[in-house]
Amino acid sequence: MGLKCGIVGLPNVGKSTLFNCLSGGKAQAANFPFCTIEPNVGMFNVSDPRLEELTALANPQRVVPATVEIVDIAGLVKGASKGEGLGNQFLGNIRETDTIIHVLRCFDDDNIVHVDGSVNPIRDKETIDTELGLKDLESVEKRIKALERAAKQGDKDAKKGIDVMQILLKHLQEGKPARSAKVEGEDRLHFKEAFLLTDKPVLYVCNVDEKSVVGGNKYVDEVKKVAAEEGAQVLVIAAAIEADIAQLESYEERKEFLADIGLSESGVTQLVRTAYFMLNLATYFTVGEKEVRAWTIHRGMTAPQSAGVIHSDFEKGFIRAEVIAYDDFVHYKTEAACRDVGKLAVEGKEYVVRDGDIMHFRFNV
């Protein structure tokens, strides 16, 4: 399942540094605007203690965690919606992602250039929001014209689409993101045809200095207040510290480093977990001697749909699924033991897979 998170923000806020920490990549990070021109793409693992527990029990030859693709998108500037600063290219990169990680500079440092001359995360956020909103306005206006043409040719569904787009147009004109528009149910399906940027879920990442990583600072407080009004989530991360942690070789060294600065886990670990669940995803596992693997699905997927994540033939030829709840597997230690005590259920096509299920699919093509 191809899942993408896009890291966005103004130039010089720490996007590429954060990307490197997440992906283990080597994106260029430097003290000047537009250090990133082409988007850097990498993969990060979804930290899941359940996978570690299953690995300890099964002792497989290989372990494969769930992963999410992350894209480091070049810094946006005012006028991006009109093509400034390679804006059209950057906005196109954002359109291809499933969720947005919006990095905001929340620290003072005279040695690091700010593209607007001063540190003000709310202003920076509004700059990005404005450019994304302006691009969405353009997209919605084009969509309305296309629907009007379709309506004239007798398309009955086009009229409803026009009504929905008009609601959205007014909402965007008020400077509000599409994700907060009062459009529900099937009507919201019309949003997909407009390929909206501001309909994507957003996680605000406050990039702070070391002294603010535990308790935050005035900039973080401002961001949290605005994010609460939007119903958005906020994480506080010191990208420079995360870069230092990434250089440490052992788990013990990293744990000791985190303890020294008053943290129980790294910001990157929190970010990966939060971004994964923001996308309304769940995980099921396959467990065997050769491999223990985490598979990513959308919550609400049925057994055949979930099988299709492994291979399309599994969905087409689905017969049944053998399912063990994670807690039962951990308690009884093996599939055989779970079967003996009646903790292995045989489920059909209507079964909705639960987060943490251990699955074995039977199929015939």
PyMOL commands that set and color helices and strands:
alter all, ss='L'
color gray80, all
select helices_A, chain A and resi 15-23+49-58+80-82+84-95+121-152+156-173+178-180+185-192+210-212+218-230+239-247+251-260+267-278+303-310+312-316+326-332+335-340
alter helices_A, ss='H'
color red, helices_A
select strands_A, chain A and resi 4-8+40-45+62-64+67-72+99-105+202-207+233-237+281-287+291-298+318-324+345-347+358-363
alter strands_A, ss='S'
color yellow, strands_A
deselect
rebuild
show_as cartoon
